[in-house]
Amino acid sequence: MPHRADHVDNTTIQKQLLSLLAERKPESSICPSDVARALFPDDEPAWRALMPKIRSIAVALAREDRIEITRGGRRLHLDSIKGGPIRLHRGAAFQN
């Protein structure tokens, strides 16, 4: 059975991700789950289902240098982001 998350388009996710980063100090970061929870605050199955899509969009934004993806404070190589905790930061070409 499809989740409500299946109906969230990439543009909506990207806008939410960039908006959350813009709301924070430039040196601050967010977790991908912050994006999912902002879109589905009261629906844990829906926000969890959205996580792979958010990660994919984050990688696309990182390839454009709009965001950086780190783990343990170290910038990750974009081809090595499979699972595990990551943080999203503003990149050199960040724009909301």
N, C-alpha and C positions, 0 to 999 in steps of 0.2 A: 504494500500500500504506500503510495507516495506521501512524502512529508510536505508540509507547507513550504519548506525550504526549497523544494524542487522548483518552485515558481518564482524564486528571487533571481533576477537577472544580474549579469556581471556588472553592469553600469551601477546598479543600486549598491552592490557590495563595494565596488571601488569608491563610490562617493562617500559611503559610510566610513570606510577605512581612512581615507584622506581627511575627512572631517574630524574624526577622532584624533588624528595626529595634529591637525591644525589647532585643536582646542587645548592641546598640551604645550608645555614649554618646548622650544626647539630641541633641547637635549634629551627630552623624555621619550619613552617608547610605549608601545601598546602590545598586548597579546592578541593573536588572531581571534581568540575566544571573546575578547572585548567587542570586536566587530559583530560576531554572531549574536552575542547577548544583547547588543544594542538593537539588532533587527528583530530578535525574538526573546524579549526579556522574561516572559513567563512560560516558555515552551522549550524545556531542555532537549527533548528529542529533536525538535526542529533546529535549534542552534547547533547541536552536535552534528546533525546531518549536513550542515552547511560548511563545516570546517575544511574538508578537502577542497572545496571550491574557493574558499577564502585563501588558502595556502597557494593555490594555483594563480589566483589574481595577484597575490603578493609577489610571487616570483616574476610575473609579467611586469609589474610596476618596478621591481628591483632591476630588471633588465634595461629599463628606461632610466635608471638611476633616480627615480622619483622617491623610492624608499630604499632602506638597507635592511637586510635580514641578519640577525645575529643569534648566537647561542653562547651563553656563558660570557657575554661581552665581546665575542670575536665574530667578525663578519664571516658569513658562510659563503662558500662557493655555491652558486645557484643550482648546479647540477647535483648537489649532494643533499638537497633538502627533501628528505623522505618522510621522516616522522620525528617525534621528540619535540621538546619545548623550543619555541623560537620567539624572538621579539622583533617588532617592526619599528623602525626609526625613520625620520625624515632623511631623504637622500639629497645629494647635491642639486638635483633638478626638481626638488619638491615644489609642488603647486597644489593648492586645494581647488 
